[in-house]
Amino acid sequence: MRGISLLLLLLGLPLPLQAEVQLFAWARPPLIQPTADGQAVGLVAELAHELFRRAKTPYQLRFMPLQRALHQVQLQPNSCALLVERQQEREPRYVWIGPVLISRLGLYALAADDLQLLSLEQARGLSILSHQGSGVGEYLQAIGLDVQYSNKESLNLHMLQRQRARLWATSSAVVSALQVEPAPREVLPFLTLMEDIACHPQLDPALLQRLQVELQQMYVEGWVQALYRSYGMQLE
């Protein structure tokens, strides 16, 4: 492809248009969510837009549930899903662009709650709030903990404040982005999670490399760090 592009340039002919990437996302307020007119807003939406702009690659973003998004990526060679947790069983099914989001996950309680935990085992018997579609709740359920799900982190925060549950399993990035005072208090950190862009294994290797290089450059320039600060957040 590179040789063909060089030949076209030498002949003064237009380069072929880059095929549009189908980018599937699942709503993760406040990190990424759809507006009433179907646009995407949030930190991750801005990061993805800048990444594809720098890579000079058109894309179309559509929202759908996570499992459906992952299924679509497996069917469509020129497609990717955003954000996807890096899990051992998923690694060989996709090619990856990242890091996009590195989160330290913890159990959070109300600021006035004096609960102290030294291990996840001590959370047994307590209700824990988690975001539907995230692997965090599944991780906690697998070790026998009681998990309640909702489809919005803001709703989890509301239920914590109403004392519908005593603990909330989430990241410090989400807690910071929701900007509530007094902020919930981290009781126990328990997992560091990486979430990236997962693409079909047959995605054009040149495009994959270009996107990865551009993302790395965004970190080197401090662009990503500045974006996080604009949302009142910090890279983990």
ZADO-1210 file (C-alpha; in nm, 4 decimals, padded with zeros to 6 digits):
<atoms>
<atom x="00.0000" y="00.0000" z="00.0000" code="MET" pos="1"/>
<atom x="00.2833" y="00.2391" z="00.0853" code="ARG" pos="2"/>
<atom x="00.4507" y="00.1756" z="-00.2508" code="GLY" pos="3"/>
<atom x="00.1255" y="00.2365" z="-00.4383" code="ILE" pos="4"/>
<atom x="00.0683" y="00.5625" z="-00.2494" code="SER" pos="5"/>
<atom x="00.4212" y="00.6825" z="-00.3339" code="LEU" pos="6"/>
<atom x="00.3673" y="00.6012" z="-00.7024" code="LEU" pos="7"/>
<atom x="00.0403" y="00.7945" z="-00.7078" code="LEU" pos="8"/>
<atom x="00.2111" y="01.0945" z="-00.5491" code="LEU" pos="9"/>
<atom x="00.4897" y="01.0877" z="-00.8088" code="LEU" pos="10"/>
<atom x="00.2331" y="01.0713" z="-01.0878" code="LEU" pos="11"/>
<atom x="00.0352" y="01.3558" z="-00.9372" code="GLY" pos="12"/>
<atom x="-00.2730" y="01.1389" z="-00.8925" code="LEU" pos="13"/>
<atom x="-00.5054" y="01.1617" z="-00.5895" code="PRO" pos="14"/>
<atom x="-00.4531" y="00.9112" z="-00.3117" code="LEU" pos="15"/>
<atom x="-00.7334" y="00.6613" z="-00.2479" code="PRO" pos="16"/>
<atom x="-00.9683" y="00.7648" z="00.0300" code="LEU" pos="17"/>
<atom x="-00.9160" y="00.5979" z="00.3675" code="GLN" pos="18"/>
<atom x="-01.2062" y="00.3641" z="00.4356" code="ALA" pos="19"/>
<atom x="-01.4376" y="00.4816" z="00.7116" code="GLU" pos="20"/>
<atom x="-01.3930" y="00.2945" z="01.0391" code="VAL" pos="21"/>
<atom x="-01.7062" y="00.1813" z="01.2189" code="GLN" pos="22"/>
<atom x="-01.6514" y="00.2703" z="01.5834" code="LEU" pos="23"/>
<atom x="-01.8952" y="00.1138" z="01.8276" code="PHE" pos="24"/>
<atom x="-01.9211" y="00.2575" z="02.1776" code="ALA" pos="25"/>
<atom x="-02.1290" y="00.1787" z="02.4833" code="TRP" pos="26"/>
<atom x="-02.2522" y="00.4560" z="02.7068" code="ALA" pos="27"/>
<atom x="-02.0262" y="00.5104" z="03.0083" code="ARG" pos="28"/>
<atom x="-02.1366" y="00.8404" z="03.1647" code="PRO" pos="29"/>
<atom x="-01.9539" y="01.0585" z="03.2460" code="PRO" pos="30"/>
<atom x="-01.6669" y="00.9199" z="03.0310" code="LEU" pos="31"/>
<atom x="-01.8635" y="00.8793" z="02.7058" code="ILE" pos="32"/>
<atom x="-02.2358" y="00.9120" z="02.6383" code="GLN" pos="33"/>
<atom x="-02.4738" y="01.0064" z="02.3549" code="PRO" pos="34"/>
<atom x="-02.6538" y="01.3396" z="02.3296" code="THR" pos="35"/>
<atom x="-03.0160" y="01.3789" z="02.2232" code="ALA" pos="36"/>
<atom x="-02.9067" y="01.4271" z="01.8604" code="ASP" pos="37"/>
<atom x="-02.6863" y="01.1170" z="01.8590" code="GLY" pos="38"/>
<atom x="-02.3489" y="01.2839" z="01.9061" code="GLN" pos="39"/>
<atom x="-02.0899" y="01.1558" z="02.1540" code="ALA" pos="40"/>
<atom x="-01.9658" y="01.3650" z="02.4452" code="VAL" pos="41"/>
<atom x="-01.7240" y="01.3049" z="02.7298" code="GLY" pos="42"/>
<atom x="-01.3527" y="01.2630" z="02.7876" code="LEU" pos="43"/>
<atom x="-01.3218" y="00.9394" z="02.5897" code="VAL" pos="44"/>
<atom x="-01.5301" y="01.0777" z="02.3021" code="ALA" pos="45"/>
<atom x="-01.2955" y="01.3772" z="02.2721" code="GLU" pos="46"/>
<atom x="-00.9881" y="01.1563" z="02.2904" code="LEU" pos="47"/>
<atom x="-01.1186" y="00.9265" z="02.0146" code="ALA" pos="48"/>
<atom x="-01.2115" y="01.2211" z="01.7919" code="HIS" pos="49"/>
<atom x="-00.8647" y="01.3753" z="01.8214" code="GLU" pos="50"/>
<atom x="-00.6961" y="01.0394" z="01.7630" code="LEU" pos="51"/>
<atom x="-00.8814" y="00.9682" z="01.4380" code="PHE" pos="52"/>
<atom x="-00.8399" y="01.3302" z="01.3244" code="ARG" pos="53"/>
<atom x="-00.4622" y="01.3056" z="01.3656" code="ARG" pos="54"/>
<atom x="-00.4606" y="00.9704" z="01.1863" code="ALA" pos="55"/>
<atom x="-00.6575" y="01.1325" z="00.9005" code="LYS" pos="56"/>
<atom x="-00.9081" y="00.8510" z="00.9222" code="THR" pos="57"/>
<atom x="-01.2851" y="00.9057" z="00.8950" code="PRO" pos="58"/>
<atom x="-01.5037" y="00.7164" z="01.1383" code="TYR" pos="59"/>
<atom x="-01.8673" y="00.6735" z="01.2264" code="GLN" pos="60"/>
<atom x="-01.9502" y="00.6284" z="01.5934" code="LEU" pos="61"/>
<atom x="-02.2606" y="00.4377" z="01.7018" code="ARG" pos="62"/>
<atom x="-02.3769" y="00.3519" z="02.0527" code="PHE" pos="63"/>
<atom x="-02.4874" y="00.0010" z="02.1458" code="MET" pos="64"/>
<atom x="-02.4541" y="-00.2366" z="02.4441" code="PRO" pos="65"/>
<atom x="-02.1042" y="-00.3683" z="02.5055" code="LEU" pos="66"/>
<atom x="-02.1651" y="-00.7334" z="02.4146" code="GLN" pos="67"/>
<atom x="-02.3356" y="-00.6349" z="02.0893" code="ARG" pos="68"/>
<atom x="-02.0475" y="-00.3990" z="02.0083" code="ALA" pos="69"/>
<atom x="-01.7925" y="-00.6761" z="02.0601" code="LEU" pos="70"/>
<atom x="-01.9977" y="-00.9096" z="01.8400" code="HIS" pos="71"/>
<atom x="-02.0182" y="-00.6479" z="01.5628" code="GLN" pos="72"/>
<atom x="-01.6413" y="-00.5978" z="01.5686" code="VAL" pos="73"/>
<atom x="-01.5884" y="-00.9695" z="01.5197" code="GLN" pos="74"/>
<atom x="-01.8128" y="-00.9549" z="01.2103" code="LEU" pos="75"/>
<atom x="-01.6802" y="-00.6353" z="01.0466" code="GLN" pos="76"/>
<atom x="-01.3097" y="-00.6154" z="00.9485" code="PRO" pos="77"/>
<atom x="-01.2979" y="-00.2338" z="00.9450" code="ASN" pos="78"/>
<atom x="-01.4463" y="-00.1790" z="01.2896" code="SER" pos="79"/>
<atom x="-01.3471" y="-00.1172" z="01.6512" code="CYS" pos="80"/>
<atom x="-01.5164" y="-00.0999" z="01.9920" code="ALA" pos="81"/>
<atom x="-01.4570" y="00.1632" z="02.2587" code="LEU" pos="82"/>
<atom x="-01.3964" y="00.1197" z="02.5655" code="LEU" pos="83"/>
<atom x="-01.3098" y="-00.2461" z="02.6184" code="VAL" pos="84"/>
<atom x="-01.1490" y="-00.3987" z="02.9254" code="GLU" pos="85"/>
<atom x="-00.8295" y="-00.5916" z="02.8560" code="ARG" pos="86"/>
<atom x="-00.9084" y="-00.9437" z="02.9756" code="GLN" pos="87"/>
<atom x="-00.7102" y="-01.2603" z="02.9102" code="GLN" pos="88"/>
<atom x="-00.9869" y="-01.4314" z="02.7163" code="GLU" pos="89"/>
<atom x="-01.0372" y="-01.1252" z="02.4932" code="ARG" pos="90"/>
<atom x="-00.6735" y="-01.0588" z="02.4040" code="GLU" pos="91"/>
<atom x="-00.6426" y="-01.2944" z="02.1019" code="PRO" pos="92"/>
<atom x="-00.9823" y="-01.2008" z="01.9562" code="ARG" pos="93"/>
<atom x="-00.8898" y="-00.8410" z="01.8717" code="TYR" pos="94"/>
<atom x="-00.6031" y="-00.6084" z="01.7954" code="VAL" pos="95"/>
<atom x="-00.5696" y="-00.3262" z="02.0461" code="TRP" pos="96"/>
<atom x="-00.5036" y="00.0490" z="02.0511" code="ILE" pos="97"/>
<atom x="-00.4155" y="00.1962" z="02.3875" code="GLY" pos="98"/>
<atom x="-00.3829" y="00.2871" z="02.6586" code="PRO" pos="99"/>
<atom x="-00.7052" y="00.4866" z="02.6452" code="VAL" pos="100"/>
<atom x="-00.8110" y="00.4613" z="03.0089" code="LEU" pos="101"/>
<atom x="-00.6182" y="00.3205" z="03.3053" code="ILE" pos="102"/>
<atom x="-00.8365" y="00.3032" z="03.6123" code="SER" pos="103"/>
<atom x="-00.7670" y="00.2157" z="03.9721" code="ARG" pos="104"/>
<atom x="-01.0806" y="00.0460" z="04.0961" code="LEU" pos="105"/>
<atom x="-01.1868" y="00.0580" z="04.4560" code="GLY" pos="106"/>
<atom x="-01.4762" y="00.0202" z="04.6930" code="LEU" pos="107"/>
<atom x="-01.6188" y="00.3594" z="04.7880" code="TYR" pos="108"/>
<atom x="-01.8416" y="00.4565" z="05.0799" code="ALA" pos="109"/>
<atom x="-02.0039" y="00.7822" z="05.1846" code="LEU" pos="110"/>
<atom x="-01.7574" y="01.0313" z="05.3272" code="ALA" pos="111"/>
<atom x="-01.9323" y="01.0166" z="05.6655" code="ALA" pos="112"/>
<atom x="-01.9261" y="00.6365" z="05.6763" code="ASP" pos="113"/>
<atom x="-01.6497" y="00.5112" z="05.9078" code="ASP" pos="114"/>
<atom x="-01.6392" y="00.1660" z="05.7442" code="LEU" pos="115"/>
<atom x="-01.2875" y="00.0190" z="05.7256" code="GLN" pos="116"/>
<atom x="-01.1905" y="-00.2778" z="05.5079" code="LEU" pos="117"/>
<atom x="-00.8584" y="-00.4595" z="05.4823" code="LEU" pos="118"/>
<atom x="-00.9670" y="-00.7108" z="05.2171" code="SER" pos="119"/>
<atom x="-01.2530" y="-00.7914" z="04.9795" code="LEU" pos="120"/>
<atom x="-01.3431" y="-01.0819" z="05.2053" code="GLU" pos="121"/>
<atom x="-01.4487" y="-00.8295" z="05.4709" code="GLN" pos="122"/>
<atom x="-01.7050" y="-00.6852" z="05.2255" code="ALA" pos="123"/>
<atom x="-01.8997" y="-01.0119" z="05.2305" code="ARG" pos="124"/>
<atom x="-02.2580" y="-00.9478" z="05.3373" code="GLY" pos="125"/>
<atom x="-02.2545" y="-00.5839" z="05.2199" code="LEU" pos="126"/>
<atom x="-02.4362" y="-00.4706" z="04.9035" code="SER" pos="127"/>
<atom x="-02.2004" y="-00.3299" z="04.6373" code="ILE" pos="128"/>
<atom x="-02.3112" y="-00.1061" z="04.3496" code="LEU" pos="129"/>
<atom x="-02.1571" y="-00.1589" z="04.0047" code="SER" pos="130"/>
<atom x="-02.2015" y="-00.0401" z="03.6462" code="HIS" pos="131"/>
<atom x="-02.3913" y="-00.2791" z="03.4165" code="GLN" pos="132"/>
<atom x="-02.1608" y="-00.4079" z="03.1404" code="GLY" pos="133"/>
<atom x="-01.8425" y="-00.3562" z="03.3357" code="SER" pos="134"/>
<atom x="-01.6436" y="-00.6625" z="03.4300" code="GLY" pos="135"/>
<atom x="-01.5959" y="-00.5238" z="03.7801" code="VAL" pos="136"/>
<atom x="-01.9285" y="-00.6517" z="03.9081" code="GLY" pos="137"/>
<atom x="-01.8661" y="-00.9938" z="03.7538" code="GLU" pos="138"/>
<atom x="-01.5240" y="-01.0029" z="03.9206" code="TYR" pos="139"/>
<atom x="-01.6780" y="-00.9304" z="04.2607" code="LEU" pos="140"/>
<atom x="-01.9657" y="-01.1733" z="04.2105" code="GLN" pos="141"/>
<atom x="-01.7197" y="-01.4477" z="04.1155" code="ALA" pos="142"/>
<atom x="-01.5690" y="-01.4290" z="04.4639" code="ILE" pos="143"/>
<atom x="-01.9118" y="-01.4439" z="04.6259" code="GLY" pos="144"/>
<atom x="-01.9920" y="-01.0768" z="04.6937" code="LEU" pos="145"/>
<atom x="-02.3386" y="-00.9220" z="04.6645" code="ASP" pos="146"/>
<atom x="-02.3527" y="-00.6862" z="04.3634" code="VAL" pos="147"/>
<atom x="-02.6348" y="-00.4556" z="04.2502" code="GLN" pos="148"/>
<atom x="-02.6206" y="-00.3207" z="03.8945" code="TYR" pos="149"/>
<atom x="-02.7404" y="-00.0026" z="03.7273" code="SER" pos="150"/>
<atom x="-02.6782" y="00.1370" z="03.3795" code="ASN" pos="151"/>
<atom x="-02.5414" y="00.4727" z="03.4974" code="LYS" pos="152"/>
<atom x="-02.2636" y="00.5581" z="03.7399" code="GLU" pos="153"/>
<atom x="-02.4566" y="00.8711" z="03.8375" code="SER" pos="154"/>
<atom x="-02.7424" y="00.6445" z="03.9467" code="LEU" pos="155"/>
<atom x="-02.4999" y="00.4367" z="04.1526" code="ASN" pos="156"/>
<atom x="-02.3842" y="00.7548" z="04.3235" code="LEU" pos="157"/>
<atom x="-02.7462" y="00.8517" z="04.3931" code="HIS" pos="158"/>
<atom x="-02.8220" y="00.5088" z="04.5427" code="MET" pos="159"/>
<atom x="-02.5094" y="00.5295" z="04.7590" code="LEU" pos="160"/>
<atom x="-02.6198" y="00.8706" z="04.8860" code="GLN" pos="161"/>
<atom x="-02.9682" y="00.7318" z="04.9584" code="ARG" pos="162"/>
<atom x="-02.7995" y="00.4426" z="05.1444" code="GLN" pos="163"/>
<atom x="-02.9521" y="00.1806" z="04.9141" code="ARG" pos="164"/>
<atom x="-02.6121" y="00.0123" z="04.9391" code="ALA" pos="165"/>
<atom x="-02.3118" y="00.0794" z="05.1560" code="ARG" pos="166"/>
<atom x="-02.0414" y="00.0354" z="04.8913" code="LEU" pos="167"/>
<atom x="-01.9843" y="00.1410" z="04.5302" code="TRP" pos="168"/>
<atom x="-01.7288" y="-00.0358" z="04.3091" code="ALA" pos="169"/>
<atom x="-01.5908" y="00.2199" z="04.0668" code="THR" pos="170"/>
<atom x="-01.2790" y="00.4113" z="03.9640" code="SER" pos="171"/>
<atom x="-01.1304" y="00.7276" z="04.1049" code="SER" pos="172"/>
<atom x="-01.1687" y="00.8764" z="03.7534" code="ALA" pos="173"/>
<atom x="-01.5473" y="00.8350" z="03.7658" code="VAL" pos="174"/>
<atom x="-01.5708" y="00.9722" z="04.1200" code="VAL" pos="175"/>
<atom x="-01.3664" y="01.2785" z="04.0186" code="SER" pos="176"/>
<atom x="-01.5674" y="01.3365" z="03.7007" code="ALA" pos="177"/>
<atom x="-01.9017" y="01.3361" z="03.8843" code="LEU" pos="178"/>
<atom x="-01.7738" y="01.6280" z="04.0973" code="GLN" pos="179"/>
<atom x="-01.9889" y="01.5740" z="04.4038" code="VAL" pos="180"/>
<atom x="-01.9158" y="01.7233" z="04.7477" code="GLU" pos="181"/>
<atom x="-01.8362" y="01.5640" z="04.9767" code="PRO" pos="182"/>
<atom x="-01.6871" y="01.3026" z="04.7475" code="ALA" pos="183"/>
<atom x="-01.7282" y="00.9352" z="04.8381" code="PRO" pos="184"/>
<atom x="-01.4322" y="00.7963" z="05.0300" code="ARG" pos="185"/>
<atom x="-01.2202" y="00.5117" z="04.8943" code="GLU" pos="186"/>
<atom x="-01.2407" y="00.2297" z="05.1475" code="VAL" pos="187"/>
<atom x="-01.0399" y="-00.0353" z="04.9640" code="LEU" pos="188"/>
<atom x="-00.8500" y="-00.0279" z="04.6306" code="PRO" pos="189"/>
<atom x="-00.8624" y="-00.3742" z="04.4766" code="PHE" pos="190"/>
<atom x="-00.7854" y="-00.3738" z="04.1019" code="LEU" pos="191"/>
<atom x="-00.6090" y="-00.1768" z="03.8280" code="THR" pos="192"/>
<atom x="-00.7904" y="-00.1996" z="03.4963" code="LEU" pos="193"/>
<atom x="-00.6830" y="-00.1040" z="03.1425" code="MET" pos="194"/>
<atom x="-00.9499" y="-00.0188" z="02.8846" code="GLU" pos="195"/>
<atom x="-00.8564" y="00.0272" z="02.5194" code="ASP" pos="196"/>
<atom x="-00.9940" y="00.0308" z="02.1664" code="ILE" pos="197"/>
<atom x="-01.0545" y="-00.3269" z="02.0472" code="ALA" pos="198"/>
<atom x="-01.0470" y="-00.3765" z="01.6688" code="CYS" pos="199"/>
<atom x="-01.1109" y="-00.6612" z="01.4274" code="HIS" pos="200"/>
<atom x="-00.7928" y="-00.8742" z="01.3871" code="PRO" pos="201"/>
<atom x="-00.7887" y="-00.7965" z="01.0132" code="GLN" pos="202"/>
<atom x="-00.7912" y="-00.4196" z="01.0559" code="LEU" pos="203"/>
<atom x="-00.5429" y="-00.2673" z="00.8091" code="ASP" pos="204"/>
<atom x="-00.2015" y="-00.3078" z="00.9822" code="PRO" pos="205"/>
<atom x="-00.0843" y="00.0299" z="00.8516" code="ALA" pos="206"/>
<atom x="-00.3913" y="00.1996" z="01.0007" code="LEU" pos="207"/>
<atom x="-00.3459" y="00.0145" z="01.3285" code="LEU" pos="208"/>
<atom x="00.0149" y="00.1305" z="01.3525" code="GLN" pos="209"/>
<atom x="-00.0778" y="00.4887" z="01.2616" code="ARG" pos="210"/>
<atom x="-00.3450" y="00.5061" z="01.5282" code="LEU" pos="211"/>
<atom x="-00.1106" y="00.3614" z="01.7906" code="GLN" pos="212"/>
<atom x="00.1697" y="00.6029" z="01.6980" code="VAL" pos="213"/>
<atom x="-00.0645" y="00.9025" z="01.7056" code="GLU" pos="214"/>
<atom x="-00.2004" y="00.8002" z="02.0467" code="LEU" pos="215"/>
<atom x="00.1515" y="00.7698" z="02.1860" code="GLN" pos="216"/>
<atom x="00.2323" y="01.1150" z="02.0464" code="GLN" pos="217"/>
<atom x="-00.0746" y="01.2598" z="02.2186" code="MET" pos="218"/>
<atom x="00.0668" y="01.1346" z="02.5487" code="TYR" pos="219"/>
<atom x="00.4175" y="01.2659" z="02.4706" code="VAL" pos="220"/>
<atom x="00.2790" y="01.6124" z="02.3923" code="GLU" pos="221"/>
<atom x="00.0748" y="01.6155" z="02.7125" code="GLY" pos="222"/>
<atom x="-00.2495" y="01.6437" z="02.5130" code="TRP" pos="223"/>
<atom x="-00.4144" y="01.3517" z="02.6941" code="VAL" pos="224"/>
<atom x="-00.3032" y="01.4780" z="03.0349" code="GLN" pos="225"/>
<atom x="-00.4492" y="01.8222" z="02.9574" code="ALA" pos="226"/>
<atom x="-00.7761" y="01.6638" z="02.8486" code="LEU" pos="227"/>
<atom x="-00.8002" y="01.4772" z="03.1785" code="TYR" pos="228"/>
<atom x="-00.7379" y="01.7998" z="03.3716" code="ARG" pos="229"/>
<atom x="-01.0135" y="01.9762" z="03.1766" code="SER" pos="230"/>
<atom x="-01.2542" y="01.7159" z="03.3169" code="TYR" pos="231"/>
<atom x="-01.1190" y="01.7526" z="03.6690" code="GLY" pos="232"/>
<atom x="-00.9462" y="01.4161" z="03.6459" code="MET" pos="233"/>
<atom x="-00.5932" y="01.2788" z="03.6582" code="GLN" pos="234"/>
<atom x="-00.4301" y="00.9875" z="03.4824" code="LEU" pos="235"/>
<atom x="-00.3962" y="00.6950" z="03.7219" code="GLU" pos="236"/>
</atoms>
